[in-house]
Amino acid sequence: MFARSLEADHRELDALYAAAAYALESGDAAEALDRVDLFWARLAMHIRAEHLHLFPSISQTSNSAAVIGRLRDDHNLFMNRLADAIKLLRTAKDTGKQELSEPRSILLSLDELLAEHNRIEEETVYLESGDLTGAEQDQLAAAIDKELSTLPPRFSGRAT
């Protein structure tokens, strides 16, 4: 079922987040950039799966519309803040500057919001597919799995 794939992806993203936070602690701008960029890209894949496939498949009640609206806002915040961190890390890498406190602060500021966001998804939105037939759920799961496995070309040949 699609929920298992998305929940498993949350756990993978948690590990990538932890690796990015650890790399930011190390003070190595190149390594930190690599880790944060990978986390950003994988999170984008997850978000794309939800926006293109999951959210449109959910019955639009007023309650679900409000929850999905909040999740979309969270997604925008995550991607914008991570883009800010990546810009700072590129500058640090290019200038040889190893002061990474600002990008680290950006990443750490997302920790609790990411956890709460994932909890809402797993406890509410992922359970909203009850109106879908078995075939529709299978089709949704296949579409989500495809999105979750499509890394950007710059990561080709790299394991996440």
FENCORSUL-V947696 format. One record per backbone hydrogen bond with DSSP energy under -0.5 kcal/mol. CO is the residue of the C=O (numbers start at 1). NH is the residue of the N-H. E is the energy in kcal/mol with one decimal. If there is no record, write none. Layout:
co: [CO;CO]
nh: [NH;NH]
e: [E;E]
This chain:
co: [1;1;2;3;4;5;6;7;8;9;10;11;12;13;14;15;16;17;18;19;20;21;22;23;23;27;28;29;30;31;32;33;34;35;36;37;38;39;40;41;42;43;44;45;46;47;48;49;49;50;53;54;54;55;59;61;62;63;64;65;66;67;68;69;70;71;72;73;74;75;76;77;78;79;80;81;82;83;84;85;86;87;88;89;90;91;92;92;98;100;101;102;103;104;105;106;107;108;110;111;112;113;114;115;116;117;118;119;120;120;121;124;125;127;128;128;129;133;134;135;136;137;138;139;140;141;142;143;144;145;146;147;149;152;153;155]
nh: [4;5;6;7;8;9;10;11;12;13;14;15;16;17;18;19;20;21;22;23;24;25;26;27;28;29;32;33;34;35;36;37;38;39;40;41;42;43;44;45;46;47;48;49;50;51;52;53;54;55;57;57;58;58;61;65;66;67;68;69;70;71;72;73;74;75;76;77;78;79;80;81;82;83;84;85;86;87;88;89;90;91;92;93;94;95;96;97;100;104;105;106;107;108;109;110;110;111;114;115;116;117;118;119;120;121;122;123;124;125;126;127;128;130;59;131;132;137;138;139;140;141;142;143;144;145;146;147;148;149;149;150;151;155;156;158]
e: [-0.6;-1.2;-2.3;-2.8;-2.6;-2.1;-1.8;-1.7;-2.1;-2.8;-2.3;-1.9;-2.2;-2.7;-2.4;-2.2;-2.2;-2.8;-2.5;-2.3;-2.0;-1.4;-1.4;-0.7;-0.7;-0.9;-2.8;-2.7;-2.2;-2.4;-2.9;-2.6;-1.9;-2.3;-2.8;-2.6;-2.7;-2.5;-2.2;-1.8;-1.9;-2.7;-2.7;-2.1;-1.9;-3.0;-2.8;-1.7;-1.6;-3.1;-0.7;-1.2;-0.8;-1.1;-1.6;-2.5;-1.6;-2.2;-2.9;-2.2;-2.0;-2.5;-2.7;-2.1;-2.5;-2.7;-2.4;-2.3;-3.1;-2.5;-2.5;-2.7;-2.5;-2.1;-1.9;-2.1;-2.5;-2.2;-2.0;-2.3;-2.6;-2.1;-2.4;-2.7;-2.8;-2.1;-1.0;-1.0;-0.9;-2.1;-2.5;-2.2;-2.4;-2.9;-1.8;-0.6;-1.5;-1.1;-3.1;-2.0;-2.5;-2.7;-2.6;-2.1;-2.4;-2.4;-2.8;-2.6;-1.6;-1.0;-3.1;-1.3;-1.8;-0.6;-0.6;-0.5;-2.0;-2.5;-2.3;-2.4;-2.5;-2.6;-2.3;-2.2;-2.6;-2.7;-2.1;-2.0;-2.5;-1.0;-0.6;-1.1;-1.1;-2.3;-2.0;-1.9]
